[in-house]
Amino acid sequence: MTVTKRRKREKREVPIAWEALEDAFENNAPEVHSYLQLASGEVIRIVDGVADPRMHEKIARDEKYLKIDPVSSREQYRWMERFIDSLDEDQELQTKLTVAIDGKGAFRRFKDVLMSYPVQRERWFTFRSERLAACMKAWLTAHDIEAVERPAWRVPTAEEVRDQVEPAKSKRRLTRAQIAEANRQRLKELIDLVPVRELETALAFMEFLKERRRPPRPRAKVAEGDDPAEDDGEGDESNEDAKD
């Protein structure tokens, strides 16, 4: 008798973004579609009526993306029931939550009641997260995905940042002559790009700039009848008289 061993499929390593994946598993709205990007581990969310339908079709056919199956409303409702059953020591809250989950809008009313009970609210978050984590791990295993650690964001060192900043500072320290030469080079480059019909206009404007002169600096006003040279002389004579 020949025994055929089943070939084990190789697992694919994916750096899972756990918080985004947890949100995708919890959100089971019919208009929301979530996909796991198998290379980056990021979660892509597409909402009907907002995203381009063609883009949705493209992603759905792309083997680089895997559609995420969220936890059903029925299963999440069972989680609320189990959490309520765990509140034997708080009969008042247990009764309020039992009434809250009866009928349409159960999830919203359940959360509204817990708003007044911060300790039990935190317990619920932990309770729900543990069950979501179990569902996510089971889903990853079913699709032969092994979650690996995501690459950490690396903060650059001061030396690395300085290497990028220093060249920018050196550019700001150019002399007036260097700036003028750079501007002349830029003008030469622009001339080659000016349309033929505009060359005469450009040439005329350049001639205008060449011929333009700086206005003379205004001289200090001298009082009528005063001669600066005579004032200087008189001043010298008066000083000599004072010495005598």
Order of alpha helices (4+ residues) and beta strands (2+ residues): beta-alpha-beta-beta-alpha-beta-alpha-alpha-alpha-alpha-beta-alpha-alpha-alpha-alpha
